[in-house]
């Protein structure tokens, strides 16, 4: 089972869209996929049509005194093989609890050891803050995928996220590979092109060689939760995410092949 954290310390860069698009693409490759919403704003949860009130069962139950089993919290989607775990607004209270309950930092890692899961991939949609939930995700992940808007301000968030990933990697006994995905790219603007070139120059092979273009068909993440009979995605944005997946999977193969 491969576990990917989709994370960036800046908001509005396409984390939820990236999580849904990659999860969908994996399912269309006949993989069993679990998406976990770790953002109290619950955008991924809303994309599946889950009402905010009453709060659904979900990630919060993994941090209870007696944690729920992760497989019991997974919900079926309309896409065969794609399941998801809901976020709740109460996740925002976990930071306060963590001061008196230090074991919460590994709650997600423990939950993902549930022998009843049976998924090929788990993708975690992280909140745009460096806190308990993001650290949980990075501690549990086999890879961090960093969606980054191609604009000057987004580059600062990217640098912070790369430093955070390196910090977490030093604190654990295994590598944490990084995959940077340029998103919301507008080739018509000078700022967009310059930001993309800066990203590629600074981080080299960690950056996908292309960029996910602005696409109005991605403006509603709920599109990505609807059934599909093939991987012939409509729209340039979804087509780009299919190629992003191929690039990440190739990186996984190279990484595994390099291991003794």
C-alpha positions in Angstrom: 0.0 0.0 0.0 1.4 3.4 -1.1 0.6 6.4 1.1 0.8 9.9 -0.4 0.3 13.2 1.4 -0.9 16.0 -0.8 0.3 19.0 1.0 1.3 22.7 0.8 1.5 25.3 3.6 -0.2 27.8 1.2 -3.9 27.6 0.5 -5.6 27.8 -2.9 -3.0 25.9 -4.9 -5.2 22.9 -5.9 -4.6 20.3 -3.1 -8.1 19.0 -3.1 -8.4 18.9 -6.9 -5.0 17.2 -7.1 -6.1 14.6 -4.5 -9.4 13.8 -6.3 -7.8 13.8 -9.8 -5.0 11.4 -8.8 -7.4 9.2 -6.9 -9.7 9.0 -9.8 -6.9 8.3 -12.2 -5.7 5.5 -10.0 -9.2 3.9 -9.9 -9.4 4.0 -13.6 -6.2 1.8 -13.5 -8.2 -0.7 -11.5 -6.6 0.3 -8.2 -8.3 0.4 -4.8 -8.0 3.9 -3.5 -8.8 5.5 -0.1 -8.9 9.3 0.1 -8.6 10.9 3.6 -9.8 14.5 4.1 -7.5 16.1 6.8 -8.7 19.7 6.3 -11.3 21.1 8.8 -12.8 23.0 5.9 -13.7 19.6 4.4 -13.6 20.6 0.7 -12.9 17.0 -0.4 -15.8 15.8 1.8 -18.2 18.3 0.3 -17.1 17.2 -3.2 -18.7 13.8 -2.4 -21.9 15.5 -1.4 -21.7 14.9 2.3 -23.6 17.5 4.4 -21.8 19.5 7.0 -24.5 19.1 9.6 -24.8 16.9 11.4 -21.1 16.3 11.3 -20.3 12.9 9.7 -18.1 10.3 11.3 -14.6 10.5 10.0 -11.0 11.5 10.8 -11.9 12.9 14.2 -12.7 9.4 15.4 -9.0 8.4 14.7 -7.9 10.8 17.5 -10.4 9.6 20.1 -9.2 8.1 23.4 -10.3 4.8 21.9 -9.6 5.3 18.2 -12.0 3.9 15.6 -10.7 1.5 13.0 -9.9 3.3 9.8 -11.6 0.8 7.5 -14.8 1.3 9.4 -14.8 5.0 8.6 -14.4 4.6 4.9 -17.4 5.5 2.7 -18.1 4.2 -0.8 -18.1 6.7 -3.7 -19.8 6.5 -7.1 -16.4 5.4 -8.6 -15.8 1.7 -8.2 -12.8 1.1 -6.0 -12.7 4.7 -4.6 -13.5 5.2 -0.9 -13.1 8.3 1.3 -12.9 9.3 4.9 -14.7 12.6 5.9 -13.2 15.6 7.6 -15.1 17.5 10.3 -14.9 21.1 11.6 -13.9 19.7 15.0 -10.5 18.8 13.6 -9.5 22.4 14.2 -9.5 21.7 17.9 -6.8 19.0 17.8 -4.0 21.5 18.1 -5.2 22.4 21.6 -5.5 18.8 22.6 -2.1 17.9 21.4 -0.4 19.9 24.2 -1.7 17.4 26.8 -1.8 14.3 24.6 1.6 14.0 22.8 0.7 10.6 21.3 -1.7 12.3 18.8 1.3 13.0 16.5 1.3 9.4 15.4 -2.4 8.7 15.4 -2.8 8.5 11.6 0.3 6.4 11.2 -1.2 3.9 13.7 -4.6 4.0 11.9 -3.0 3.2 8.6 -1.6 -0.1 10.0 -5.2 -1.4 10.1 -4.9 -4.9 8.5 -8.5 -4.7 7.1 -7.8 -1.7 4.8 -6.8 -3.6 1.6 -6.1 -0.5 -0.6 -3.4 -0.1 -3.2 -3.1 3.7 -2.5 -4.1 6.1 0.2 -4.1 9.8 -0.6 -4.4 12.4 2.2 -5.7 15.9 1.5 -3.9 18.1 4.0 -4.9 21.4 5.5 -2.8 24.4 4.4 -1.2 24.8 7.9 1.9 23.3 9.5 0.3 21.6 12.5 -0.7 18.4 14.0 -2.7 17.1 11.0 0.0 17.8 8.5 2.7 16.3 10.7 0.6 13.2 11.1 0.2 12.9 7.3 4.0 13.4 6.6 5.0 11.0 9.3 2.7 8.3 7.8 3.4 9.0 4.1 5.6 7.2 1.6 5.7 10.3 -0.6 4.6 14.0 -0.4 2.9 15.5 -3.5 3.1 19.3 -3.4 0.7 21.1 -5.8 2.0 24.6 -6.3 0.4 27.5 -8.2 2.7 29.1 -10.7 2.8 32.6 -9.2 5.5 34.4 -7.2 3.7 34.2 -3.8 3.2 30.5 -4.2 6.9 30.0 -4.5 7.4 31.1 -0.9 4.9 28.5 0.2 6.7 25.8 -1.8 10.0 26.6 -0.2 8.5 26.2 3.3 6.8 23.0 2.3 10.0 21.5 1.0 11.9 22.5 4.2 9.1 20.9 6.3 9.3 17.6 4.3 13.1 17.6 4.8 12.7 18.2 8.5 10.2 15.3 8.8 12.4 13.0 6.8 15.3 13.6 9.2 13.1 12.5 12.1 12.1 9.2 10.7 13.9 6.1 9.6 13.0 6.1 5.9 13.0 8.6 3.0 10.2 11.0 2.2 10.3 11.6 -1.6 8.9 14.9 -2.9 6.9 15.4 -6.1 6.2 19.0 -7.0 3.2 19.6 -9.3 2.8 23.0 -10.9 -0.9 23.9 -11.0 -3.3 26.6 -12.1 -0.8 27.6 -14.8 -1.6 30.4 -17.2 0.9 30.4 -20.1 -0.4 33.7 -21.2 1.1 35.6 -18.3 4.7 36.5 -17.8 4.5 35.9 -14.0 3.2 32.4 -14.6 5.9 31.5 -17.0 8.7 33.0 -14.8 7.4 31.3 -11.7 7.3 27.9 -13.5 10.9 28.4 -14.7 12.0 29.4 -11.2 10.4 26.4 -9.7 12.1 24.1 -12.2 15.5 25.8 -11.8 15.4 25.5 -8.0 14.1 22.0 -7.6 15.1 20.2 -10.8 13.8 16.7 -11.1 11.5 17.1 -8.2 9.2 19.2 -10.4 6.9 17.7 -13.0 8.3 18.8 -16.4 4.9 20.3 -17.5 2.2 22.1 -15.6 -1.6 21.7 -15.0 -3.2 24.5 -16.9 -6.1 26.6 -15.7 -9.3 24.7 -16.6 -12.8 25.8 -15.9 -13.9 22.2 -15.9 -11.9 21.8 -12.6 -13.7 24.7 -10.9 -16.1 22.2 -9.3 -14.2 19.3 -7.6 -17.5 17.4 -7.6 -16.9 16.6 -11.3 -14.1 14.4 -10.2 -16.4 12.2 -8.0 -18.7 11.3 -10.9 -18.6 7.9 -12.6 -16.5 7.4 -15.7 -16.2 4.6 -18.1 -12.6 5.3 -19.4 -9.5 7.3 -18.6 -10.3 9.7 -21.6 -10.7 12.7 -19.4 -12.5 15.7 -20.7 -10.6 19.0 -20.5 -6.9 19.8 -20.5 -6.7 19.9 -16.7 -7.8 16.4 -16.2 -5.7 15.1 -19.0 -2.7 16.8 -17.4 -3.4 15.0 -14.1 -3.3 11.7 -15.9 0.2 12.5 -17.0 1.1 13.7 -13.5 0.1 10.2 -12.2 2.3 8.5 -14.8 5.2 10.6 -13.7 4.7 9.9 -10.0 4.3 6.2 -10.6 7.5 6.2 -12.7 9.3 7.9 -9.8 8.0 5.2 -7.4 9.4 2.5 -9.7 12.8 4.2 -9.9 12.8 4.7 -6.1 12.0 1.0 -5.4 14.4 -0.2 -8.0 17.2 1.8 -6.3 16.7 0.1 -3.0 19.0 -2.7 -2.0 
